[in-house]
């Protein structure tokens, strides 16, 4: 069995941003040479998420509005976590959106549904953060 590991780095100028990362993931898969296996892609920071959904702007705005209702950024004083930092809401939003995705690799391609795409969701931006891509298989 072969194994491939790559770190991708992102730095959003905004506090929150959804970034389409499927092209970078597909480049990793091509570089790995793996034809059959599994691909893991996970955020390496507790205030960021990797998720799969539709690449549609209205839906992305809906995610933002929904998450803001569930865990509003302000007032910062509503979160016991906030003291040194002001990102208590980002921790909660990440819990809802998830840490990682696992995708089957079949015939050298990501085995996704017709509208499924991979995204990085920055929830507390303005600094560099990592995403891990790990692929195992033959």
C-alpha positions as CSV (number, residue, x, y, z in Angstrom):
1,X,0.0,0.0,0.0
2,X,1.2,3.5,-0.8
3,X,0.8,6.6,1.3
4,X,1.0,10.3,0.4
5,X,0.9,13.3,2.6
6,X,0.7,17.0,1.7
7,X,0.0,20.2,3.7
8,X,-2.0,23.0,2.1
9,X,-1.8,26.5,3.5
10,X,-4.5,29.1,3.5
11,X,-4.6,32.7,4.8
12,X,-7.9,34.5,4.5
13,X,-8.0,38.3,4.7
14,X,-11.5,38.0,6.2
15,X,-12.6,36.5,9.6
16,X,-14.9,34.0,7.8
17,X,-14.6,32.7,4.3
18,X,-15.5,29.6,2.3
19,X,-12.7,28.6,-0.1
20,X,-13.2,26.0,-2.8
21,X,-10.1,23.7,-2.5
22,X,-11.1,20.8,-4.7
23,X,-8.6,21.7,-7.4
24,X,-5.7,21.6,-4.9
25,X,-7.0,18.2,-3.5
26,X,-7.2,16.8,-7.1
27,X,-3.6,17.9,-7.7
28,X,-2.5,16.1,-4.6
29,X,-4.3,13.0,-5.8
30,X,-2.6,13.2,-9.2
31,X,0.8,13.7,-7.5
32,X,0.2,10.6,-5.3
33,X,-0.2,8.2,-8.2
34,X,-2.8,6.3,-6.1
35,X,-5.6,4.8,-8.2
36,X,-7.7,3.0,-5.5
37,X,-7.9,4.0,-1.9
38,X,-9.0,6.7,0.5
39,X,-8.3,10.4,0.7
40,X,-8.5,12.2,4.1
41,X,-8.6,16.0,4.1
42,X,-8.7,17.8,7.5
43,X,-8.3,21.2,9.0
44,X,-5.3,21.3,11.3
45,X,-6.7,24.2,13.3
46,X,-9.6,24.2,15.8
47,X,-11.3,27.3,14.2
48,X,-11.4,26.0,10.6
49,X,-13.4,23.3,8.8
50,X,-13.2,21.1,5.7
51,X,-16.6,20.0,4.3
52,X,-18.3,18.7,1.2
53,X,-21.3,20.4,-0.3
54,X,-22.6,22.2,-3.4
55,X,-20.5,25.0,-4.9
56,X,-23.3,27.5,-4.9
57,X,-23.0,31.1,-3.6
58,X,-26.5,31.3,-2.1
59,X,-25.9,28.1,-0.1
60,X,-22.6,29.5,1.2
61,X,-24.4,32.6,2.3
62,X,-27.1,30.4,4.0
63,X,-24.3,28.6,5.9
64,X,-22.9,31.9,7.1
65,X,-26.4,33.2,8.2
66,X,-27.3,29.9,9.9
67,X,-24.1,29.6,11.8
68,X,-24.2,33.2,12.9
69,X,-27.7,32.6,14.3
70,X,-26.5,29.5,16.2
71,X,-23.2,31.1,17.5
72,X,-23.1,34.8,16.9
73,X,-19.7,36.4,16.8
74,X,-20.7,39.3,19.1
75,X,-21.1,40.2,21.9
76,X,-17.7,38.6,22.6
77,X,-18.6,38.6,26.4
78,X,-21.2,35.9,25.8
79,X,-18.5,33.2,25.6
80,X,-16.5,32.0,28.6
81,X,-13.7,31.1,26.2
82,X,-13.2,34.7,25.2
83,X,-10.6,36.4,27.3
84,X,-7.2,36.4,25.6
85,X,-9.0,35.7,22.2
86,X,-12.3,36.7,20.8
87,X,-13.1,33.5,18.8
88,X,-15.4,31.5,21.0
89,X,-18.0,31.5,18.2
90,X,-15.5,30.1,15.7
91,X,-14.9,27.1,17.9
92,X,-18.6,26.3,18.1
93,X,-19.1,26.9,14.3
94,X,-16.3,24.5,13.6
95,X,-17.9,21.8,15.7
96,X,-21.1,22.1,13.6
97,X,-19.3,22.2,10.2
98,X,-16.9,19.4,11.1
99,X,-13.2,18.8,11.0
100,X,-12.6,16.6,7.9
101,X,-13.8,14.7,4.9
102,X,-12.9,11.2,3.7
103,X,-13.4,10.5,0.0
104,X,-13.1,7.2,-1.9
105,X,-10.5,7.2,-4.7
106,X,-11.6,5.1,-7.7
107,X,-9.6,4.8,-10.9
108,X,-7.4,7.7,-9.8
109,X,-10.3,10.1,-9.3
110,X,-12.3,11.4,-6.3
111,X,-15.5,9.3,-6.1
112,X,-17.9,12.2,-5.3
113,X,-21.6,12.7,-6.2
114,X,-22.6,15.0,-9.1
115,X,-22.7,18.2,-7.1
116,X,-20.3,17.5,-4.3
117,X,-17.2,19.7,-4.0
118,X,-14.6,20.1,-1.2
119,X,-14.3,23.4,0.7
120,X,-12.1,24.9,3.4
121,X,-14.2,27.1,5.8
122,X,-12.1,29.7,7.6
123,X,-14.0,30.7,10.8
124,X,-11.3,32.9,12.5
125,X,-9.1,34.2,9.7
126,X,-6.4,36.7,9.1
127,X,-3.6,34.2,9.8
128,X,-2.0,31.2,8.1
129,X,-3.6,27.8,8.7
130,X,-2.9,24.3,7.4
131,X,-5.0,21.6,5.8
132,X,-3.7,18.1,5.8
133,X,-4.2,15.8,2.7
134,X,-3.5,12.1,3.4
135,X,-4.1,9.5,0.7
136,X,-3.6,5.8,1.1
137,X,-4.1,3.0,-1.4
138,X,-2.7,1.3,-4.4
